[in-house]
Amino acid sequence: MFSRLRSDIQCILDRDPAARSAWEVLTCYPGLHALLMHRRAHWCWNHGLKWLARFISNLSRWLTGIEIHPAAMIGERVFFDHAMGVVVGETAEIGDGCTIYQGVTLGGTSLYKGAKRHPTLGRDVVVGAGAKVLGGFTVGDGAKVGSNAVVTKPVPAGATAVGNPARIIQADTDARREVAASKMGFSAYGVTQNDDPLSQAMRGLIDNAAGQEHQIALLWQAVQKLSDTRAADDCVPQDAARKETFEADRLTQLVGK
């Protein structure tokens, strides 16, 4: 029991730069208090003491502002950061190493008793403030849910869900976009991941420019092969198109970075 408590305290010290000591975490962090009380309630629930489990859960809600159903399953090193207004439903599962911020709801969309109505969070999932994850699906390992997102469908491992309704942003897609943008002297991270039309246009421009660059490279390879079969005086100039440059500074000014 004490080793698990030490692990809980250490994970908070590792993730919260405002935490200064283990004593401060133990005495002043309601997320830790809610987690400790939930374990007592969960034990009572599994041993048939349903009313007592609900009473402990309700007492925890009154003391900490965090409502966790006693039947919910929570792994190790889970950090409820601030966490006022967090609601965790009956059939929810939270994997090891997850971080959940204030105002998060792990809720259900079904009224059928006994069914899997609430989400399952994999390992090391981060759920931003105010996010709503609704339904009996899985959020994959290492995924992130943006603040105030409303998620109603599965999120793949390592992906990010943002918006209402949430859309899935694949990490490898963002990585490819940043690599392509860096070659142009422009940072793709200056483009916000929201529904702003300018942001969407800029992401499309970067993706389109990266595709054109690849096509131009293939064309030059074909031109080179053709030029090798001609006389030297008939060769296509190799620097004809290379004088064109991508105006990264102009693009940066447009997005106001």
Sequence and secondary structure as in RCSB ss.txt:
>XXXX:A:sequence
MFSRLRSDIQCILDRDPAARSAWEVLTCYPGLHALLMHRRAHWCWNHGLKWLARFISNLSRWLTGIEIHPAAMIG
ERVFFDHAMGVVVGETAEIGDGCTIYQGVTLGGTSLYKGAKRHPTLGRDVVVGAGAKVLGGFTVGDGAKVGSNAV
VTKPVPAGATAVGNPARIIQADTDARREVAASKMGFSAYGVTQNDDPLSQAMRGLIDNAAGQEHQIALLWQAVQK
LSDTRAADDCVPQDAARKETFEADRLTQLVGK
>XXXX:A:secstr
 HHHHHHHHHHHHHH TT   HHHHHHH HHHHHHHHHHHHHHHHHTT HHHHHHHHHHHHHHHS EE TT EE 
SS EE S TT EE TT EE TT EE TT EEE S   TTS  S EE TT EE TT EEESS EE TT EE TT E
E S B TT EEETTTTEEE HHHHHHHHHHHHHTT  GGGS SSS HHHHHHHHHHHHHHHHHHHHHHHHHHHHH
HHHTS GGG   TTSSTT    HHHHHHHTT 
